[in-house]
Amino acid sequence: MRVIGSFEEYERVLPQDWRDSHAKITEASRVYLKHRGVLKVSDENPPKLFYPSKQRIAEQIKESQDKRKYLNNEVMILKKNKNEHDTNTAVKTAKRFVDPLFWEHTFRNISNKEYKHSFDTVDLPLSMMSDPKQRKILRMFIKNPEYRERLVEARTSELGKRRDSMRQSMEKTGDFRTDVIDNRVKKLMAEHDSYLEKERALEVLGGWTQTVM
């Protein structure tokens, strides 16, 4: 009986003519060993597989299926959260066009050069005007020239020039959240596919292993 813990050992132990004529089993063994599996095979030719047994293969497939089910559920939750974030952003954008404060800003931005210059310099996040804090800032910016002047001075200072504008900072926060979700989904899907690959290898090995009474 031989215990095999790597594909290199598998190639060294099993005859090449047998490996070549059983390509599916050889590939399944490579995948299973890559996933830290262990094979126990007989010394005879043709070799017989005694571990994993049929019972152990069934157990491992069930474990893998349960893990894939959990991963699928996690991916669904993450995608739902991202979709809700995207929907909320779209709704906020649509609501802006029926907001009197937005139109007051738009009118001043068109008709008042000083206001337009100040707004372009400060770069307020209009997309976040439904947020109470950002709405208060915008309202004061529209109605209070001195407040606008202070924000322009802060933005054009040496420190202000080195920092992102309010809009850039808010957008990066939103983009960061989306990127985190996307990266997490990719990682979970890669883990899911790895389990699926192992399952398929186990199914092939199930046809080779011996039923031990």
GUPA-338224 format. One record per residue (C-alpha): residue number from 1; x, y, z. Coordinates in steps of 0.05 Angstrom, whole numbers, padded with zeros to 5 digits. Layout:
N
   pos        x        y        z
   NUM        X        Y        Z
...
***
This chain:
213
   pos        x        y        z
     1    00000    00000    00000
     2    00027    00068   -00019
     3    00007    00135    00013
     4    00011    00192   -00037
     5    00011    00265   -00015
     6    00032    00302   -00078
     7    00023    00296   -00153
     8    00098    00289   -00163
     9    00095    00227   -00119
    10    00034    00203   -00157
    11    00073    00207   -00222
    12    00132    00171   -00191
    13    00092    00114   -00160
    14    00040    00098   -00214
    15    00062    00069   -00281
    16    00061    00119   -00338
    17    00023    00073   -00385
    18   -00032    00067   -00333
    19   -00033    00142   -00321
    20   -00036    00156   -00396
    21   -00094    00107   -00406
    22   -00132    00136   -00346
    23   -00125    00210   -00361
    24   -00188    00231   -00325
    25   -00167    00195   -00261
    26   -00097    00225   -00266
    27   -00125    00295   -00274
    28   -00175    00284   -00217
    29   -00117    00259   -00173
    30   -00076    00321   -00190
    31   -00133    00367   -00170
    32   -00149    00327   -00106
    33   -00076    00327   -00085
    34   -00071    00402   -00100
    35   -00127    00411   -00049
    36   -00083    00375    00004
    37   -00117    00308   -00006
    38   -00083    00242    00008
    39   -00088    00179   -00034
    40   -00076    00107   -00012
    41   -00064    00060   -00071
    42   -00044   -00013   -00076
    43    00024   -00035   -00103
    44   -00008   -00080   -00155
    45   -00016   -00065   -00229
    46   -00067   -00039   -00245
    47   -00067    00000   -00180
    48   -00129    00003   -00136
    49   -00151    00063   -00095
    50   -00169    00049   -00022
    51   -00170    00120    00005
    52   -00209    00163    00000
    53   -00262    00109    00007
    54   -00331    00116   -00026
    55   -00359    00137    00042
    56   -00305    00189    00053
    57   -00314    00216   -00018
    58   -00389    00224   -00005
    59   -00374    00260    00060
    60   -00324    00307    00027
    61   -00372    00323   -00030
    62   -00427    00339    00021
    63   -00379    00384    00061
    64   -00358    00420   -00003
    65   -00430    00430   -00026
    66   -00449    00460    00042
    67   -00390    00508    00038
    68   -00409    00528   -00033
    69   -00481    00540   -00010
    70   -00455    00586    00045
    71   -00409    00623   -00003
    72   -00466    00632   -00053
    73   -00509    00662    00002
    74   -00453    00710    00022
    75   -00445    00732   -00051
    76   -00520    00744   -00058
    77   -00520    00788    00005
    78   -00461    00829   -00020
    79   -00491    00838   -00089
    80   -00557    00859   -00058
    81   -00521    00911   -00015
    82   -00485    00938   -00077
    83   -00550    00941   -00117
    84   -00584    00978   -00059
    85   -00526    01027   -00057
    86   -00530    01038   -00133
    87   -00606    01046   -00129
    88   -00601    01096   -00072
    89   -00551    01136   -00112
    90   -00597    01137   -00173
    91   -00657    01157   -00130
    92   -00619    01213   -00097
    93   -00598    01239   -00165
    94   -00670    01237   -00190
    95   -00697    01272   -00128
    96   -00647    01328   -00138
    97   -00686    01353   -00198
    98   -00749    01366   -00158
    99   -00712    01399   -00100
   100   -00722    01475   -00095
   101   -00653    01482   -00063
   102   -00621    01450   -00124
   103   -00656    01498   -00171
   104   -00637    01557   -00128
   105   -00565    01535   -00133
   106   -00572    01524   -00208
   107   -00601    01594   -00219
   108   -00544    01627   -00180
   109   -00493    01584   -00215
   110   -00518    01610   -00282
   111   -00531    01682   -00265
   112   -00477    01699   -00214
   113   -00403    01696   -00236
   114   -00377    01703   -00165
   115   -00422    01647   -00141
   116   -00402    01601   -00200
   117   -00328    01614   -00188
   118   -00336    01599   -00113
   119   -00376    01536   -00127
   120   -00326    01510   -00178
   121   -00269    01524   -00130
   122   -00300    01492   -00069
   123   -00330    01434   -00109
   124   -00389    01416   -00064
   125   -00419    01346   -00071
   126   -00488    01360   -00102
   127   -00500    01285   -00106
   128   -00502    01284   -00030
   129   -00549    01342   -00019
   130   -00602    01295    00011
   131   -00553    01284    00069
   132   -00574    01332    00125
   133   -00502    01356    00138
   134   -00486    01367    00065
   135   -00554    01401    00054
   136   -00539    01450    00110
   137   -00472    01466    00080
   138   -00502    01478    00011
   139   -00558    01522    00039
   140   -00508    01565    00076
   141   -00463    01567    00014
   142   -00522    01592   -00028
   143   -00548    01644    00020
   144   -00486    01669    00056
   145   -00430    01704    00015
   146   -00384    01707    00075
   147   -00391    01632    00085
   148   -00374    01621    00012
   149   -00313    01665    00019
   150   -00288    01625    00079
   151   -00296    01559    00042
   152   -00259    01587   -00019
   153   -00202    01612    00026
   154   -00198    01543    00059
   155   -00198    01508   -00008
   156   -00145    01553   -00040
   157   -00098    01551    00020
   158   -00035    01509    00017
   159   -00067    01455    00060
   160   -00132    01458    00021
   161   -00096    01448   -00046
   162   -00064    01384   -00020
   163   -00130    01355    00001
   164   -00188    01327   -00040
   165   -00248    01372   -00048
   166   -00312    01354   -00011
   167   -00341    01321   -00073
   168   -00278    01281   -00088
   169   -00274    01258   -00016
   170   -00348    01236   -00016
   171   -00341    01201   -00083
   172   -00279    01164   -00061
   173   -00315    01139    00000
   174   -00371    01112   -00044
   175   -00322    01083   -00094
   176   -00282    01050   -00038
   177   -00345    01016   -00011
   178   -00362    00990   -00081
   179   -00290    00966   -00092
   180   -00290    00930   -00026
   181   -00354    00893   -00044
   182   -00328    00876   -00114
   183   -00263    00849   -00086
   184   -00299    00809   -00033
   185   -00345    00778   -00085
   186   -00286    00759   -00129
   187   -00251    00726   -00070
   188   -00314    00687   -00050
   189   -00327    00665   -00121
   190   -00255    00640   -00128
   191   -00264    00600   -00064
   192   -00330    00574   -00090
   193   -00298    00552   -00156
   194   -00242    00518   -00118
   195   -00292    00476   -00079
   196   -00329    00459   -00143
   197   -00264    00437   -00176
   198   -00250    00391   -00117
   199   -00321    00362   -00119
   200   -00313    00343   -00192
   201   -00247    00310   -00178
   202   -00278    00270   -00121
   203   -00334    00247   -00167
   204   -00282    00218   -00215
   205   -00243    00186   -00159
   206   -00307    00154   -00135
   207   -00305    00110   -00197
   208   -00235    00086   -00180
   209   -00238    00074   -00105
   210   -00253    00005   -00078
   211   -00312   -00012   -00034
   212   -00282   -00036    00031
   213   -00327   -00079    00074
***
